[in-house]
């Protein structure tokens, strides 16, 4: 995997301590799921995959960076669409195997379909 290219230089937002780095558990592909939540409304916007490098880049820049499994490359949310995410809070769960980022969502939303959230479809309710 290649290094993430440096974009605009921002002051570091968060740090990842050695202890925290050891707690994060990556799957066999070196990835951890990252849930993205709108900071003001609590709405879940999306889920994407991060590896160690994209997590560090996200924490240090205050922007969400992910690893694309299909394209096999890093991507910073909003660089092509303008729908950027600015991290306000960052968490890891009790097992260290899922991340949560509370963000300010800029632009039309998080979903590549044009919807604000990727979770705009619901399962049908049965008549039972």
C-alpha positions in Angstrom: 0.0 0.0 0.0 1.3 3.4 -0.9 1.7 6.3 1.4 -1.1 8.8 1.6 -0.2 11.9 -0.2 -0.1 15.1 1.9 -2.9 17.4 1.2 -3.4 20.8 2.8 -1.4 21.1 6.1 -3.7 21.3 9.0 -2.7 21.5 12.7 -3.0 18.0 14.2 -6.5 17.5 15.5 -6.0 14.2 17.5 -3.2 12.0 18.4 -3.0 8.2 18.5 -1.0 7.1 21.5 1.0 3.9 21.4 -1.4 2.4 23.9 -4.4 3.3 21.7 -2.7 2.0 18.6 -2.2 -1.4 20.3 -5.9 -1.5 21.2 -7.2 -1.1 17.7 -7.9 -4.5 16.1 -7.7 -4.8 12.4 -9.2 -7.7 10.4 -7.2 -10.1 8.3 -7.0 -7.5 5.5 -5.6 -4.9 7.9 -8.9 -2.9 8.0 -11.3 -1.7 10.7 -14.8 -0.4 10.1 -15.4 3.3 10.7 -18.9 4.6 11.4 -19.4 8.2 10.5 -22.1 10.2 12.4 -23.3 13.7 12.0 -22.3 15.6 15.2 -25.4 17.7 15.6 -28.2 15.3 14.7 -26.6 12.0 15.6 -27.6 10.6 12.2 -25.4 7.8 10.9 -24.1 9.0 7.6 -21.9 6.1 6.3 -19.5 3.3 7.1 -16.2 2.8 5.4 -13.0 1.0 6.0 -9.8 2.4 7.5 -6.4 0.9 7.8 -3.6 2.0 10.2 -2.4 4.7 7.9 -5.8 6.2 7.0 -6.7 6.3 10.7 -3.6 8.2 11.5 -4.2 10.6 8.6 -7.8 11.1 9.7 -6.8 11.9 13.3 -3.9 14.2 12.3 -5.7 16.2 9.7 -9.3 16.3 11.1 -10.7 15.0 7.8 -11.9 11.5 7.1 -9.6 9.3 5.1 -10.5 5.7 4.1 -9.1 2.7 2.2 -11.0 1.7 -0.9 -11.1 -2.1 -1.1 -12.4 -1.9 -4.7 -9.9 0.7 -6.0 -7.1 -0.4 -3.6 -6.3 3.2 -2.8 -6.7 5.9 -0.1 -9.4 8.5 -0.5 -10.3 11.6 1.5 -14.1 12.1 1.7 -15.1 15.0 -0.4 -12.0 15.6 -2.4 -13.8 15.0 -5.7 -17.5 15.6 -4.6 -16.9 18.6 -2.3 -19.0 16.8 0.3 -16.2 16.9 3.0 -16.3 15.6 6.5 -14.6 17.5 9.4 -14.0 15.4 12.5 -15.1 16.8 15.8 -14.8 13.7 18.0 -13.2 10.3 17.5 -13.9 7.1 19.4 -13.1 3.4 19.4 -15.4 0.8 20.9 -14.8 -1.4 23.9 -13.2 -4.2 21.8 -11.1 -1.8 19.7 -12.6 -3.3 16.5 -14.9 -0.5 15.4 -14.3 3.3 15.1 -16.8 6.1 15.4 -16.3 9.6 14.1 -18.6 12.5 14.8 -18.3 14.9 11.9 -19.6 18.1 10.5 -20.8 17.1 7.0 -20.2 19.7 4.3 -22.1 19.8 1.0 -25.0 17.6 -0.1 -24.2 14.7 2.2 -22.2 11.5 2.6 -23.7 9.1 0.2 -22.3 8.7 -3.4 -25.9 8.3 -4.6 -26.7 11.9 -3.7 -28.6 11.0 -0.5 -27.5 12.7 2.7 -26.9 9.4 4.5 -26.0 6.0 3.0 -28.7 4.6 5.3 -31.8 5.9 3.4 -33.3 2.4 2.6 -35.3 0.5 5.1 -36.4 -3.1 5.2 -40.1 -3.7 4.7 -42.2 -4.4 7.7 -44.1 -7.7 7.8 -47.8 -7.9 8.5 -47.3 -10.5 11.4 
